[in-house]
């Protein structure tokens, strides 16, 4: 089932408020992680109470604790993100980013926490909620899949689809360049045109269009700016945007027309 960013935000806030884990999947750069950070304050979670983990670069001990001897007895001691979550006393959101890229051993390490909410005798407080994100196997983003027992731990698995209206609203609220917003509204099919490839070339996505906005803010010479834009979103979309940009810059202002 696919949802637009606006609808996914509503679903995410609902799951956080209900203390239920949710898994969001979608192509790279679609805004999955951003939705988690947008949902947190709407669900009453303070910025300092959001924990961000990247299981793909973690070791199983990050989710189980590190073996240690305490008073002559072996135990697993929580550290890092696990220690923060175990000690939480206020509503807390624990985001597991790129979970599908993690090794089976790392996914299995989180399995107990996701369902039993307990690992090696250490219990998670009820105020902690999990939110996970992953790319799809077809995205060629290093996702080999998610273990079946891990998938079934989530209340639901939803797929994020892009929406030019939602992107425009986000872009206007976050200082993105009007040229980028105008082009994406003119060519909505290029807002997200992810093409999995082994070549060193980016594809258009909400994330990479944000990069284009940053390039425009740099005030580079035209030749370098064009190369940077194409490097951000790919040659095809990049050259089309550059052509649009030149026409955009030559248009008279509304004030000049009215005068």
Order of alpha helices (4+ residues) and beta strands (2+ residues): beta-alpha-beta-alpha-beta-alpha-beta-beta-alpha-beta-alpha-beta-beta-beta-alpha-beta-alpha-alpha-alpha-alpha-alpha-alpha
